[in-house]
Structures are given as structure tokens and as C-alpha cells.
């Protein structure tokens, strides 16, 4: 009953989640149904009252003049409702117009109930939207006036005749007012709860919108970071390949040229054969290095295998090639990582193993890949000669491919690299990077 005959237009809602949108659709559906009741209810109740008044006219002593008055009031009630239907949607309630509408409707219902008590069916409209059509101080007056009309009709019509009817009218009026007060209090509590819930939902919607915006920004930053990491990785691979060509192929070709120059300038066949053999060995070695450099140009180990399997095969192949005992260990549940993350960790292991083979003179190397919550940790340990990290020279302007290169790789994907080493006590590297799953 406590619904608005003419609700004000609601502001556009903020973006909401699926449950919030479903709840809003339910609320909107209830409001639409109540709007239909508020619009058509007075018509229906007035028609029912008029139909009941016809066969009961003699019972309540309706005369010819009463019929004229009843017809005029029914027509006035219909006209009032038609007018209200045209202006209700354009008004903010409560207002002077809504107060006037409520008052005129009550007067019509009161006079009709005076003529024939069965018009109390139409008078029941006085309970419709009283708390919204009327300002708060006037609501009590409107509900009291409607209760008077209803109580008079319950006791046989207004005015009561005789002491007994007056007492009955008073008793019914008191009971009705108590019920109205309780109902009004319940409706007020429900309205307050609805307002609090609406405010909470609005706040949650704003929070969800802000969170979604933050997630979108984070996703954009993450995508940008991966693009930068990919571009930096390409530049690193170019520098690494240039360094490998300089350190292996170029030196090998220089040695071959030197050996062939000796062969060309010596008449001694044995000496020429010896230098030719050395040239062939250098050529084979350089060819092997060229093949290795080309193979390492792209992480082909990740083409068909996940990171853990690729690391296992890489460590095993390195151990067989160098004769060093090498072991790979996986802890946690392996997940399919983003290709940039997997390639970065594989490159770090390859560089660490290469350094161990060149400098550490280790007899045992262990590689551990750990999946811990939102991080992936890569540990490489050896029992080699070790070194003093503080005594290392500063990174050259051309960029190194040792510790600085591994650290730069980790930092490009928002990770870090820690180094622990001491002369004579081996080396331990630990790379920690965010766990970014494969898209």
C-alpha cells in the first residue's frame, strides 16, 4: 500500500555486476507492478463501489438527490484520476499538487461513504502512497482522515446514530488507528532499510567500477610490460649473438686463417699437415659453435614442452656435454607460463650453466624450479670455485651476458635476481618472477 502514485525519475545507475543488475531488474519489476496498481487501482475500486451501491441503495435509504450526488461524485473521481495520470510522471512528490490530489480524493471518498457506506471500498485508496504523496508531518493527518472514513463505514455509515453506534465507531477507529500506526511504522522501517540497501549497493557499484578500472589499467600495464620485455629480449639476443660470434666464431676463423697462413708459407709437409689438422679442428669447433648459436637464437626447447620439461632436458643435455653431474628439481604444481616468462627463465638457466662451464669448474650443479603462490622461483647452485660478487667489474657499456644480463632479464618481467657466492664455496643464483599464466 505504501507506494508512490507518481515516482520521480531515478538517476542513471552506475555500472553494476551481474547479481546487482539482476537485483535491479527485480526491483524495477516490482515498481512497475505497483505503478500499474496505483494507476488502475482507484478506477477499479470506484467501479466496484458503484456496482455495490446500486443493489444496496434501499438498504441505506438512498433518495433521488443522493443518486444525483453519487453520479456527480463518481464522475468527479474518474476525472480526478484521469488528470492525475497525466501529471504524476512530471512531478516530484511530495508537492503541493500531490497534497491537493490526495485531499480532493479523500473528500470525494468521504462524501460517497456518507451517502452509501459501501463506497468505503473506494475510500481505501486513502492508504495508497500516503507516505510519498504527503509530507511527513501531514502523513498522520491523511491516514487519520482515511481511518475515520473507514470506521464510519464499518459502523453503518456517517454520522453514527445513538450511543451504541458512537461507541462502536470509537472502538473501531481506535483499533484502525493502532493498525495504521503499526503498518506505518513497518513501512517506514522498510523504506529506511531499502534506502540503506540502495546506498550500499550504489557504494558497491562504485567500488566495483573502480576495481574494474584498476584491473583494466593493470592489464594494460602488464601487456605493455610484456611488449617491452619482448623488444628488450630481441635486443639482448642480438647482443648475445654478436658476443658469441666475437668470442667463438671470429676467434675460430682467425685461428684457421693463421694455421692456413703457416701451411702456405712452409715447405715442410709434416708441419703443413699438422697445421692443416689444427685448422680442421678449429673449423669443426667453429661449426659446432655456429650451430649452437643458431639453435639458441630462439628458445626452441619451449616449442613443444613446458618450462619444467624444457629445463629438465636442458640441464640433462648440459650435464652430458660437460661431464658435470647436473640435476633438475621441480617443486609445487607446474603451470603453463606466459611465453615471455618461460623464455626468460630458460635463458637465465642457459646463461648460468654456460658461466658454470666456463668459470666455475664445478663438479655438481643443481637447478630447482618452484611454483609458490603468485611467484615462480628459479634456483641454480654449483660447488665450483665461487667468487666475490662485490669484486666484479661494473657492467660494460655494450652490455654483459653474465650476472648483469641475467638480472636485466628478470627485471624486465618485474622480477629480481639474487646472487650468493664466496671464493671456494660455490655460487647460488635465485631468480624470482611473477607467475603470469599462458593466455
FENZICOR-V48234 format. One record per helix or strand of 2 or more residues. SS is the DSSP state (hx for helix, st for strand). FROM is the first residue (numbers start at 0). TO is the last residue. If there is no record, write none. Layout:
BEGIN
SS&FROM&TO, SS&FROM&TO
END
This chain:
BEGIN
hx&17&54, hx&63&89, hx&95&114, hx&116&126, hx&129&132, hx&135&153, hx&161&264, hx&268&295, hx&299&301, hx&306&321, st&324&330, hx&338&359, st&363&371, st&374&381, hx&388&390, hx&402&411, st&415&420, st&426&433
END
